[in-house]
Amino acid sequence: MKKLVTLCALFLLWAQIAMAGVNINTADQKTLESLPGIGSSKASAIITYRTEHGNFTSPNELTKVKGIGKKLVADIHDQIEIK
């Protein structure tokens, strides 16, 4: 029974982590690259943009980053967050 409770607790922790989005205002290069459609050049562009312009205030602001369009933002919208 103890193993089952431990397993359930670990599963719930994993689920919570998996459901958390990538914070585009604090994520590092590698974390940004984990998003579908965001490779190394787009991740670098996101970091450069937020360094030069400050934090993103909405996911749609990502379209101001060179190489990122509305479709890509729509595709990853549920995987990103802004805090």
C-alpha positions as CSV (number, residue, x, y, z in Angstrom):
1,M,0.0,0.0,0.0
2,K,2.9,2.3,0.8
3,K,4.4,1.8,-2.6
4,L,1.0,2.6,-4.3
5,V,0.7,5.9,-2.3
6,T,4.3,6.8,-3.2
7,L,3.6,6.0,-6.9
8,C,0.4,8.1,-6.9
9,A,2.2,11.0,-5.3
10,L,5.0,10.8,-7.9
11,F,2.5,10.6,-10.7
12,L,0.7,13.7,-9.5
13,L,3.9,15.6,-9.2
14,W,4.9,14.6,-12.7
15,A,1.5,15.6,-14.1
16,Q,1.8,19.0,-12.4
17,I,5.2,19.6,-13.9
18,A,4.1,18.4,-17.3
19,M,1.1,20.7,-17.4
20,A,3.1,23.8,-16.4
21,G,3.9,25.9,-19.4
22,V,7.3,27.4,-20.4
23,N,7.6,30.9,-19.0
24,I,8.9,32.8,-22.1
25,N,10.1,35.7,-19.8
26,T,12.5,33.5,-17.8
27,A,13.2,30.4,-19.9
28,D,16.7,29.7,-21.0
29,Q,17.8,28.8,-24.5
30,K,17.4,25.0,-24.0
31,T,14.0,25.3,-22.4
32,L,12.7,27.5,-25.2
33,E,14.1,25.0,-27.8
34,S,11.9,22.4,-26.2
35,L,8.8,24.1,-27.6
36,P,7.6,22.7,-30.9
37,G,8.7,24.9,-33.8
38,I,11.3,26.8,-31.7
39,G,14.8,25.9,-32.7
40,S,18.0,27.5,-31.6
41,S,17.7,30.6,-33.8
42,K,14.2,31.4,-32.7
43,A,15.1,30.7,-29.1
44,S,18.0,33.1,-29.4
45,A,15.7,35.7,-31.0
46,I,13.2,35.4,-28.2
47,I,16.0,36.0,-25.6
48,T,17.4,38.9,-27.6
49,Y,13.9,40.5,-27.9
50,R,13.1,40.3,-24.2
51,T,16.5,41.6,-23.3
52,E,16.1,44.6,-25.5
53,H,12.4,45.3,-25.0
54,G,11.6,43.8,-21.5
55,N,9.3,41.0,-20.6
56,F,6.5,39.8,-22.9
57,T,3.1,41.0,-21.7
58,S,1.1,38.5,-23.7
59,P,1.8,35.3,-25.8
60,N,0.8,37.2,-29.0
61,E,3.7,39.6,-28.5
62,L,5.9,36.8,-29.6
63,T,4.9,37.7,-33.2
64,K,7.2,40.7,-32.8
65,V,10.1,38.4,-32.7
66,K,11.7,37.8,-36.1
67,G,10.7,34.4,-37.5
68,I,7.7,33.8,-35.3
69,G,4.3,34.2,-36.8
70,K,0.7,34.0,-35.6
71,K,0.4,30.3,-36.6
72,L,3.4,29.3,-34.5
73,V,2.1,31.3,-31.5
74,A,-1.3,29.6,-31.9
75,D,0.4,26.2,-32.0
76,I,2.3,26.7,-28.8
77,H,-0.1,29.0,-27.0
78,D,-1.2,26.3,-24.5
79,Q,2.5,25.4,-23.8
80,I,3.7,28.8,-22.8
81,E,3.0,31.2,-20.0
82,I,3.8,34.7,-18.9
83,K,4.1,35.5,-15.2
